[in-house]
Amino acid sequence: MTTAYDKSNPRSVTLLGATGSIGRSTVDLLLQDPDRYTVEAVASGNDAKALAEVAKTLKAKIAVVSNPSSYNELKELLADSGIETAAGEEAMCEAATRKVDWTLGAIAGAAGLRPTIAAVRRGGMIGLANKECLVCAGEAFMRDAREAGAEILPVDSEHNAIAQALMSGKAHEVSKIILTASGGPFRTWTREQIAAAKPEHALKHPTWTMGRKVTIDSASLMNKGLELIEAHHLFNVGSDQLDVLVHPQSVVHGLVSFSDGSVVAGLAPADMRVPIAHCLGWPDRLVTNVTPLDLAKVGSLTFEPVDHARFPALKLALAALDEGGGIPTILNAANEIAVAAFLDHKLDFPGIPHLVETVIGKAKGKGLARTPQSVEDALNLDREARRLAVEELPTPPVFAA
């Protein structure tokens, strides 16, 4: 059982994904009450300059960059700082196994799976911001967490809202869990307009500031599909108990409907520091400088059903959840390849769900849709699905930059 904060015993933390949007928000929270925490390790992908700055600001013991080609720059930037440096995936995993109270798992994509599961197997509290861990290897990931006694704390705003709302009742009293979606930049666009969308259009999210990949996923609503799969594993509910509502104000992040007809909703500003703070301070609530939610200023809250005809990616994710096995792993891998191709002007926007659907069909035909028995098994399936996705990319590219 996690104990409340003791000011004589600061909470030790490691940040996996320290320079991304989630990592930067976490750094801001740590700096608001620096005496409350000690920082063991900070890690990121390629940005040695940003990582070195974070490491020095937080007085971390070690800084790790996953890309070995960035190591020399990181080492030079941290020379004479007393901060240890390392590079590569194995170094990331080693940093994740260092004994700390709380670990942020915010390395984007399937690349975050091995370091995050290394932290999980060590035990302690895991602030999970990498949904791909559960999409790619949900059963194995949660099994390893249970065996290690790790406490998985959901950082995604939707799942964090749901986790808080679930405290209002018992598991057998839950009728439905509803995640909200802003609708992204194409909420009011026609199918024809969406079909012609370019990366610069898809990257203009109306509510959130996020990384490029997750912003594209939000535009296609694939992100909401991945979140449904994540919710299935986090809260142990079937697909028949999961739903999505479009909510353009991004004030209500999740709702839980109970058997007595009551609905408990989680409301918060569109600021990721709110769910991060809930996880970082757990079981206490932190005092933050987040601007409080002003409902009078918001004025009204509206909700809409999802138009699956305009957003087929969500339907694909729902089908993957229903089918289970290795299909969610394949879905995620193919989607990562498709999004990267779209951002690189090698695929048009409708090509994203089309490629994902094609790869799932190919993988099933090759007998690859087995349930991953371990995280390592999931990573092997992920690699095979990526290979199939690359083979299916159009040549020449669909449209020019």
GIURMO-V733585 format. One line per field, one symbol per residue. ss: DSSP state (A for helix, B for strand, O for the rest). burial: I if it has 16 or more other C-alpha atoms within 10 Angstrom, else O. Layout:
BEGIN
ss: ???
burial: ???
END
This chain:
BEGIN
ss: OOOOOBOOBOBBBBBBOOOOAAAAAAAAAAAAOAAABBBBBBBBOOOAAAAAAAAAAAOOOBBBBOOAAAAAAAAAAOOOOOOBBBBOAAAAAAAAOOOOOBBBBOOOOAAAAAAAAAAAAAOOBBBBOOOAAAAAAAAAAAAAAAAAOOBBBBOOAAAAAAAAAAAAOOAAABBBBBBBBOOOOOOOOOAAAAAOOOAAAAOOOOOOOOOAAAAAAAAAOAAAAAAAAAAAAAAOOOAAABBBBBOOOOOBBBBBBBOOOOBBBBBOOOOOAAAAAAAAAOOOOOOOOOOOOOAAAAOOOOOBOOOOOOOAAAAAAAAAAAAOOOAAAAAAAAAAAAAAAAAOOOOOOAAAAAAAAAAAAAAAAOOOOOOOOOAAAAAAAAAAAAAAAAAAOOOOOOOOO
burial: OOOOOOOOOOIIIIIIIIIIOIIIIIIOIIOOOOOIIIIIIIIIIIIIIOIIOIIIOIIIIIIIIIIOOIIOOIIOIIOOOOIIIIIIIOIIIOIIIIIIIIIIIIIIIIIIIIIIIIIIIIIIIIIIIIIIIIIIIIIIIIOIIOOOIIIIIIIIIIIIIIIIIIOOOOOOOIIIIIIIIIIIIIIOOOOOOIOOIIIOOIIIIOOOOIOIIIIIIIIIIIIIIIIIIIIIIIOOIIIOOIIIIIIIIIIIIIIIIIOOOOIIIIIIIIIIIIIIIIIIIIOOOIOOOOOOOOOOOOOOOOOOOIOOOIIIIIIIIIOIIOOOIIIIIIIIIIIIIIIIIIIOIIIIIIIIIIIIIOIIOIIOOOOIIIIIOIIOIIIOIIIIIIOIIOOIIOOOOOOOO
END
